[in-house]
Amino acid sequence: MDWNSIFSQTLTQAIGVSAVIYCLAAVGLNVHFGYTGLLNFGQAGFLAVAAYGLAVSVANMGWSLWVGLVVGLIASVILALLLGIPTLRLRADYLAIVTIAAAEIIRLLVRSVTLREWFGGSDGITRFADSFYDLNPFPGPVAFGPITFSKNDIWVVTVGWMLVALSSLAIWSLMRSPWGRVLKGIREDEDAVRSLGKNVYSYKMQALILGGVIGSLGGFVSAIAFQSVQPDSFSTDFTFYAYTILILGGAARVFGPIVGAMIFWGLLVFVGESLNEAVSKGVITFITTTQVGQIRFMLVGLGLMMLMIFRPQGIFGDRKELALDAR
């Protein structure tokens, strides 16, 4: 078996484009779920409106990439308001129901034949981020030992991890402030916070908007990296993977989503590449290469089940701050 190739692919993907996208989505969920106790099951919807806001602005309206980014951010704020206004005064499970439904509505809306002229239907929209790559300072592919990136990928990964760093630094600062302490208080007992004269509804709305905007950065990275936005890329599976990454790294921890994303994608690639090599070399004969994709998710899922049994708070998390009993 070619272990050098396996480890090279594993390390590359652990810090690659997909890890960046899911990391940003999980960082946003950390604000919602980890620090505030909001059950947002529609994080994919925030990434979708941001990505389509960028793509439609550039490809259909002829606006610049930077205007498209602003449009995408505004769209994510509007979505947060639309989701939060009718639900945040109610129990957390209402927000969960509304957000998962809203994300699916957005996906089906941009996938519809009726709006194909604007959103491209199931094919989506392509080739709209050339101006981003025109700014690429890298002259060619870059290699760091076993890790290798193409010219475009290294530019996207560099910008993506810079966004992760800035977002994480902002959250670290905010959560050490009085504002952040109120959010943590809401997570623990919102009635006690309300009794102190704090506007719990306003704080929840602010947290929902902040987490949605950070998540929308992942939508921008996805759209630019693949030069394409497609509706099925923002299915409910996306949000569940982001939650897996968050809980794996540890909720309510700044580095939790970062480490979780790297480990999650590293494990998926390592298991998949190892199985492919074993099947192709005849080491494993009872499965075929077409079954490797499903089996790798089974094995990684089994590992995550063991993690939840023996360390449900994740790698860096604190069991006391795992707000699974959402009120």
C-alpha positions in Angstrom: 0.0 0.0 0.0 1.2 3.5 -0.9 1.2 5.0 2.6 3.0 8.1 1.4 0.2 9.0 -1.0 -2.4 8.2 1.7 -0.8 10.4 4.3 -0.2 13.2 1.7 -3.9 13.2 0.7 -5.0 13.1 4.4 -2.8 16.0 5.5 -3.7 18.1 2.4 -7.5 17.6 2.9 -7.3 18.2 6.6 -6.3 21.8 5.9 -7.9 22.0 2.4 -10.9 23.9 1.0 -13.6 21.6 2.4 -12.1 21.8 5.9 -12.2 25.6 5.7 -15.8 25.7 4.5 -17.1 23.4 7.2 -14.9 25.1 9.8 -16.5 28.5 9.1 -20.0 26.9 9.2 -19.1 25.3 12.6 -17.7 28.5 14.0 -21.0 30.2 13.2 -22.8 27.3 14.9 -20.6 27.6 17.9 -22.0 31.1 18.4 -25.6 29.8 18.1 -25.4 26.4 19.9 -22.2 26.5 21.9 -22.4 29.9 23.5 -26.1 30.8 23.3 -27.9 27.5 23.3 -29.8 28.1 20.0 -30.7 25.0 18.0 -30.0 26.2 14.5 -30.5 23.2 12.2 -30.5 25.3 9.0 -26.9 26.6 8.9 -26.7 25.4 5.3 -29.4 28.0 4.4 -27.1 30.9 5.5 -24.3 29.5 3.3 -26.7 29.1 0.4 -28.1 32.7 0.5 -24.6 34.1 0.7 -23.2 31.9 -2.1 -26.2 32.6 -4.4 -26.2 36.3 -3.5 -22.6 36.5 -4.7 -23.2 34.3 -7.8 -26.4 36.1 -8.9 -24.8 39.5 -8.3 -21.8 38.8 -10.5 -23.1 36.3 -13.1 -26.6 37.8 -13.7 -26.4 41.4 -12.6 -22.9 42.1 -13.8 -21.8 43.6 -10.6 -18.3 43.3 -9.2 -17.2 40.5 -6.9 -17.0 42.9 -3.9 -20.6 44.1 -4.4 -21.6 40.5 -4.6 -20.0 39.8 -1.2 -21.9 42.7 0.4 -25.1 41.4 -1.2 -24.5 37.9 0.3 -23.8 39.3 3.7 -27.0 41.4 3.6 -28.9 38.3 2.5 -27.6 36.3 5.5 -28.6 39.1 7.9 -32.1 39.3 6.4 -32.5 35.5 6.7 -31.5 35.6 10.4 -34.1 38.3 11.0 -36.8 36.3 9.1 -36.0 33.2 11.1 -35.5 34.9 14.5 -38.4 37.4 14.7 -41.2 34.8 14.9 -39.3 32.1 16.9 -36.8 33.5 19.4 -39.5 34.5 21.9 -40.5 30.8 21.9 -38.7 27.6 23.1 -35.5 26.6 21.3 -37.1 23.6 19.5 -39.3 26.0 17.5 -36.2 27.6 16.1 -34.8 24.2 15.2 -38.0 23.3 13.3 -38.1 26.7 11.5 -34.4 26.7 10.6 -34.3 23.2 9.1 -37.5 23.9 7.1 -36.2 27.3 5.9 -32.9 25.8 4.7 -34.8 23.2 2.7 -37.2 25.9 1.3 -34.2 27.9 0.1 -32.6 24.8 -1.5 -35.8 23.9 -3.3 -36.4 27.5 -4.3 -33.1 27.9 -6.0 -33.5 24.5 -7.6 -36.9 25.2 -9.1 -37.4 25.3 -12.8 -39.5 28.4 -12.5 -36.5 30.4 -11.3 -34.0 28.7 -13.4 -33.2 31.9 -15.3 -31.9 33.5 -12.1 -30.5 30.6 -10.1 -29.7 28.0 -12.8 -31.9 25.3 -11.5 -30.2 22.0 -10.5 -27.2 23.0 -12.5 -26.6 26.1 -10.5 -24.3 29.0 -11.6 -20.7 28.7 -12.7 -17.7 30.9 -13.6 -18.2 34.1 -11.6 -15.1 34.4 -9.4 -12.3 35.1 -12.0 -11.6 38.5 -10.4 -10.7 36.8 -7.1 -8.1 34.7 -8.8 -6.7 37.7 -10.6 -5.5 38.8 -7.2 -3.6 35.5 -6.6 0.0 36.3 -5.5 1.1 32.7 -5.9 3.0 32.0 -9.1 2.3 28.3 -9.2 1.6 25.2 -7.1 2.9 25.2 -3.5 4.2 22.2 -1.6 4.9 21.9 2.2 6.5 18.5 2.6 3.8 16.0 1.8 1.2 18.7 1.5 0.6 20.0 -2.0 -1.9 22.6 -3.3 -2.5 23.9 -6.8 -2.1 27.6 -7.6 -5.8 28.4 -7.1 -6.3 26.1 -4.1 -3.4 27.6 -2.1 -4.9 31.1 -2.6 -8.4 30.0 -1.5 -7.0 28.1 1.5 -4.8 31.0 2.5 -7.7 33.5 2.4 -10.1 30.9 4.0 -7.9 30.2 7.0 -7.3 33.9 7.5 -11.1 34.3 7.7 -11.2 31.4 10.2 -8.5 33.1 12.3 -10.2 36.5 12.2 -13.6 35.0 13.1 -12.2 33.0 15.9 -10.3 36.0 17.3 -13.5 38.1 17.1 -15.5 35.4 19.0 -12.7 35.0 21.6 -12.8 38.7 22.3 -16.6 38.9 22.3 -17.1 36.0 24.6 -14.8 37.5 27.2 -16.8 40.7 27.1 -20.0 41.4 29.1 -22.0 40.8 25.9 -20.5 37.3 25.7 -21.2 36.5 29.3 -24.8 37.4 28.8 -25.0 34.9 26.0 -23.6 32.2 28.2 -26.1 33.1 30.9 -28.9 32.8 28.3 -27.6 29.3 27.5 -27.7 28.3 31.1 -30.9 29.9 32.3 -32.5 32.6 30.2 -35.2 33.3 32.9 -32.5 34.2 35.3 -30.9 36.6 32.8 -34.3 38.1 32.0 -34.8 38.7 35.8 -31.7 40.8 35.8 -33.3 43.2 33.3 -31.5 41.9 30.1 -33.4 41.8 26.8 -33.0 38.1 26.1 -34.8 38.3 22.8 -32.4 41.0 21.5 -29.3 39.1 22.6 -30.6 35.9 20.9 -31.2 37.9 17.7 -27.7 39.4 17.8 -26.2 35.9 18.3 -28.3 34.5 15.4 -27.2 37.2 13.1 -23.5 37.0 14.1 -23.4 33.2 13.7 -25.2 33.4 10.4 -22.8 36.0 9.0 -19.8 33.9 10.0 -21.3 30.9 8.5 -22.0 32.8 5.3 -18.3 33.3 4.9 -18.1 29.6 4.3 -20.7 30.0 1.5 -18.4 32.6 -0.1 -15.4 30.3 0.2 -17.4 27.4 -1.3 -18.7 29.5 -4.2 -15.3 31.0 -5.0 -13.2 27.8 -4.6 -15.4 25.7 -6.9 -16.4 28.6 -9.2 -19.9 27.1 -8.9 -23.0 27.2 -6.6 -25.4 24.3 -6.8 -28.5 23.8 -4.6 -27.7 20.2 -3.6 -24.4 21.4 -2.0 -26.5 23.0 0.7 -28.6 20.1 1.8 -29.4 19.2 5.4 -26.4 16.9 5.5 -24.2 20.0 5.4 -25.6 21.3 8.7 -25.3 17.9 10.4 -21.7 17.6 9.3 -21.0 21.0 10.8 -22.6 20.0 14.1 -20.5 16.8 14.1 -17.4 18.9 13.6 -18.4 21.3 16.4 -19.2 18.6 18.9 -16.1 16.6 17.9 -13.8 19.6 18.7 -15.8 20.8 21.6 -18.7 23.3 21.8 -18.2 26.7 23.4 -14.5 26.5 22.7 -12.8 28.8 20.2 -10.5 26.1 18.8 -13.2 23.4 18.9 -14.5 24.0 15.3 -11.0 24.4 13.9 -9.6 21.1 15.4 -12.9 19.3 14.7 -12.9 20.3 11.0 -9.3 19.2 10.5 -9.8 15.8 12.3 -13.1 15.1 10.7 -11.9 15.6 7.1 -8.6 14.0 7.9 -10.3 10.9 9.2 -12.7 10.7 6.2 -9.9 11.0 3.7 -7.5 8.6 5.6 -10.1 5.9 5.9 -11.3 6.3 2.3 -7.8 6.3 0.8 -6.7 3.4 3.0 -9.7 1.3 2.0 -9.3 2.2 -1.7 -5.6 1.1 -1.6 -6.5 -2.1 0.3 -9.2 -3.0 -2.2 -7.1 -2.2 -5.3 -4.1 -4.2 -3.9 -6.2 -7.2 -3.0 -5.7 -6.9 0.7 -9.4 -6.6 1.2 -11.6 -8.7 -1.1 -15.1 -8.7 0.4 -15.9 -5.1 -0.8 -15.5 -3.2 -4.0 -14.2 0.3 -4.6 -17.7 1.6 -5.2 -18.6 0.6 -1.6 -15.7 2.4 0.0 -17.5 5.7 0.2 -20.4 4.3 2.3 -18.1 2.2 4.5 -15.8 5.1 5.4 -18.8 7.0 6.7 -19.8 3.9 8.7 -16.4 3.6 10.3 -16.0 7.3 11.0 -19.6 7.3 12.4 -18.7 4.4 14.6 -15.8 6.3 16.0 -17.9 9.4 16.6 -20.5 7.2 18.5 -17.7 6.0 20.7 -16.6 9.6 21.3 -20.1 10.6 22.3 -20.3 7.7 24.7 -16.9 8.2 26.4 -16.3 12.0 25.9 -19.6 13.7 24.8 -18.1 17.1 25.4 -15.6 16.6 22.5 -11.9 17.0 22.6 -11.6 20.5 24.1 -15.2 20.8 25.4 -16.5 21.0 29.0 -19.4 18.7 29.8 -21.0 21.5 31.9 -21.2 23.7 28.8 -22.7 21.1 26.4 -26.2 22.6 26.2 -28.1 19.6 24.8 -31.0 20.2 27.1 -32.1 23.3 25.0 -34.8 25.2 26.8 
